[in-house]
Structure formats: C-alpha cells, structure tokens
Amino acid sequence: MFYQPKDGHGLPHNPFKAIVSPRPIAWVSTRDAEGQRNLAPYSFFNALADNPPQVMFASTGAKPDQAEGKDSLANIRATGVFCINIVEEALRDAMNVSSGALGKDEDEFTAAGLEAAKCETIDCPRLVAAPASLECRLIQIVPLLGENNFMAIGEVTGIHIRNTCLVDGIFDVTTFRPLSRLGYKDYAVVDNTFTLARPGD
C-alpha cells in the first residue's frame, strides 16, 4: 500500500500515529492566570537536548471553550511555565480520565483522584505520584502546519525523581514500567530492556 496523506488513506482509521510508535507520553500539568489547574496527556513528546535540558510536546486540535488550541497551551501562553510528568503503567486509568474533554474550569487532578504539589522552580502544579516530573520554563511556542497544531518547547529547570526509581545511581525505568502510546486506542509498557555499548566504548 502507498498513499499520500493529502489524498486520504481509505482505511477505517488513520495509520500515521500507529506507524510512529511507541511514543512517550507527556502528562502536562499547568495552571491558568487565576490558578485553575489542568492536567492532560500528550503523546507527541520528546527530549530535544540535554545541556541545558530541553523538551517539547505538541498540542493538536482545539476546544470550543478556548480561543486557540487546548487548555494546556492556553495556560502555558498565560504563565510561561509547565510541568511534564512521566506516566507509569500503574497510573494508566487516571491518565485516561484526564484525557477527557473537561471544561477549562474543571480540575483533572480532582476528576482523576490525583494529588498535586507545588513545583520548586516554577509556579505550577506537579503530579505527586509520577515517577519523575520535569519543571519547564517556556522557550517558544511554534505554530505547525495545519489548524491548531502547536509545539511548545521548554527548558527543564527542575527535576523530581521518585527515590525508588534510582538504582545504583541510575534512573531505572524497569522500577515503574513506563507507559507509551501506540496507534488508535492502543498502549504499551516498557518491561524488557537491554544494554548495547557503542563501538569504541
């Protein structure tokens, strides 16, 4: 099969996101200018650089109660900060609850039964239960092709790590089974890791 996206694929569901998988999930916590909290998962997410550490996530689509984009994007525009919380398998149901189309004045932390805490370097909530959280200051919001497609790039200014995730001085993902997004309604967990040394190491 070959298709050009501009012409459509002719399949029951779009295969694009299933092809580019697995994808890590950024569980983005933000607040608006009045302090209303928001928590939402985004699977167009990755690290960009490590010195200084920088990350990105993309927000696609819109909500009827926002002028442009979604709640996370509007809050980041208003405050210049956000926190990326890493999702583990044990939190998958709560993450799914927070993906629902709640109004901008509704609190996903409360809806999903999750505890929030204050970040250290930014004025933003973080998810207490996350195995790791990245406090971020906005560098840039980049408009992407298409309507209501935006990429938020942030500098990581603070990092929270669950103590049990540190094994012999290494952040060990096998201690919490990271959740990743596949296509359609499918997810996967990391439960099989191996080590490869680069040539010359």
C-alpha positions in Angstrom: 0.0 0.0 0.0 1.1 3.6 -0.7 -0.9 6.7 -0.1 -0.3 10.5 0.0 -1.8 11.9 3.2 -3.3 14.8 1.2 -5.4 12.3 -0.7 -6.5 10.2 2.3 -5.7 6.6 3.2 -9.0 4.8 2.6 -8.7 2.8 5.8 -11.1 2.8 8.7 -8.6 4.7 10.9 -5.6 6.9 10.3 -2.5 4.7 10.4 0.1 7.5 10.9 0.2 7.5 14.7 0.4 3.7 14.7 3.4 3.8 12.4 5.3 6.3 14.6 5.2 4.4 17.8 5.8 3.7 20.6 5.7 7.3 21.7 6.4 8.5 25.3 3.6 10.4 26.9 4.0 13.8 28.5 1.4 14.2 31.2 1.4 18.0 31.2 0.3 19.9 34.3 -0.3 23.7 34.0 -2.4 26.4 35.7 -4.1 29.4 34.2 -3.6 33.1 35.3 -6.2 32.6 38.0 -4.6 29.4 39.4 -7.0 26.9 37.9 -5.1 23.6 37.4 -5.1 21.4 34.3 -3.6 18.0 33.7 -3.6 16.4 30.2 -1.6 13.7 28.3 0.2 14.4 25.0 1.9 11.7 23.0 3.7 13.9 20.6 6.5 14.4 23.1 10.3 14.0 23.4 13.5 15.4 24.8 15.4 17.7 22.5 18.8 18.4 24.2 20.5 17.8 27.5 22.7 20.8 28.1 20.7 22.7 29.0 17.9 20.0 29.1 15.0 20.9 26.8 11.8 19.1 25.9 8.9 19.5 23.5 5.3 18.4 23.2 2.8 19.2 20.5 -0.8 20.2 21.1 -3.1 19.3 18.2 -6.8 20.2 17.9 -8.9 22.7 19.7 -11.6 23.0 22.4 -14.8 25.0 22.0 -14.1 26.9 25.3 -10.6 28.1 24.2 -9.9 30.7 21.6 -7.0 28.7 20.2 -5.7 25.2 20.9 -6.3 23.4 24.1 -6.3 24.3 27.8 -2.6 23.3 28.3 -1.5 25.6 25.5 -3.6 28.5 26.7 -2.2 28.1 30.2 1.4 28.0 29.0 0.8 31.1 27.0 -0.6 32.9 30.1 2.1 31.8 32.6 5.2 30.8 30.6 5.6 27.5 32.6 4.5 23.9 32.6 5.5 20.6 34.1 5.8 17.3 32.3 5.0 14.3 34.5 6.1 10.8 33.3 3.3 8.2 33.0 3.7 4.8 34.5 1.5 1.8 33.9 0.0 2.0 37.4 -1.4 5.4 36.5 -2.9 4.5 33.2 -6.5 4.7 34.2 -6.0 8.1 35.9 -4.2 9.3 32.8 -7.1 8.2 30.7 -9.6 10.1 32.8 -7.5 13.2 32.4 -7.6 12.9 28.7 -11.4 13.5 28.7 -12.9 16.7 27.3 -13.4 18.5 30.6 -14.2 22.2 30.6 -11.4 24.7 31.2 -12.7 25.4 34.7 -12.7 21.8 35.7 -9.8 20.2 37.5 -8.4 17.0 36.1 -6.4 16.3 39.2 -9.6 16.1 41.1 -11.5 14.2 38.4 -8.8 11.5 38.3 -8.3 11.4 42.1 -4.7 12.6 41.9 -2.6 14.6 44.4 -0.8 17.7 43.2 2.1 19.5 44.8 3.9 22.8 44.0 6.9 22.8 41.8 10.2 24.2 43.2 11.5 26.4 40.3 8.2 27.5 38.7 4.7 28.4 39.8 2.9 25.4 38.6 1.4 22.1 40.0 3.1 18.8 39.5 1.8 15.2 39.9 3.0 13.7 43.2 2.5 10.1 42.0 4.7 10.5 38.9 8.0 8.5 38.8 9.6 11.7 37.5 8.5 15.3 36.8 10.2 17.9 34.7 9.6 21.6 35.6 9.8 23.7 32.5 10.0 27.3 31.5 8.7 28.1 28.1 11.2 28.8 25.4 9.0 29.0 22.4 5.6 28.0 21.0 6.0 27.1 17.4 3.0 27.1 15.1 2.9 23.9 12.9 1.3 23.3 9.6 -2.4 22.8 9.9 -5.1 24.4 12.0 -4.5 24.4 15.8 -1.2 22.5 15.7 1.4 23.9 18.0 4.7 22.8 19.5 5.7 24.0 23.0 9.5 23.9 23.7 10.6 24.3 27.3 13.9 24.4 29.3 13.9 22.0 32.2 14.7 24.0 35.3 13.9 21.3 37.9 13.7 17.5 38.0 11.8 15.4 40.6 12.7 11.7 40.8 10.9 9.1 42.9 13.6 7.7 45.2 12.8 4.1 44.3 13.5 4.8 40.7 17.2 5.3 41.4 19.1 2.0 41.4 22.9 2.2 41.9 22.8 5.8 40.9 20.9 5.2 37.7 17.3 6.2 36.8 16.0 2.7 36.2 12.8 2.6 34.1 12.2 -1.1 35.0 11.2 0.1 38.5 8.0 1.6 37.3 7.1 0.4 33.7 6.8 3.5 31.6 3.6 3.7 29.6 3.8 4.6 25.9 1.3 5.4 23.2 0.8 3.3 20.1 -1.9 3.9 17.5 -5.6 4.1 17.8 -6.6 3.2 21.4 -3.5 1.0 22.0 -0.8 1.5 24.6 2.3 -0.5 25.6 4.6 -0.7 28.7 8.4 -0.9 28.8 9.1 -4.2 30.5 12.1 -5.6 28.6 15.3 -3.6 28.4 18.8 -4.4 27.3 22.2 -2.7 27.1 24.3 -2.0 24.0 27.7 -0.5 24.1 28.6 1.9 21.3 31.6 0.9 19.1 34.7 2.1 20.8 33.2 2.4 24.3 
